[in-house]
Amino acid sequence: MNTIQVSAICKALGDPNRLHIVQMLSDGEKCGCDLLEVFEITQPTLSHHMKILCECGLVDTRKEGKWSYYTLNCDTFTGFKQFIERLTCS
């Protein structure tokens, strides 16, 4: 994972709602309808947040009927974690 990818993820996670969404998705796939119940935001606002999380590669989406289902992209998340773990303070 390069610094441009890590920067995009950090930017995406810089919003408290998006960070909370990622935290929720770490428990498994969630329907957009379930996410809307937790947050006091509109569906277009949720779509905006999910677009940013998907564009940086942290979240994957699939459509089923009129609903979208979201999952954490484990490959991207693992790469991000490994990048952060390599940072040291000496």
Salt bridges, closest charged atoms under 4 A:
ASP15 OD2 - HIS49 ND1 3.94
GLU29 OE2 - ARG62 NE 2.79
GLU55 OE2 - LYS51 NZ 3.81
GLU64 OE1 - ARG62 NH1 2.74
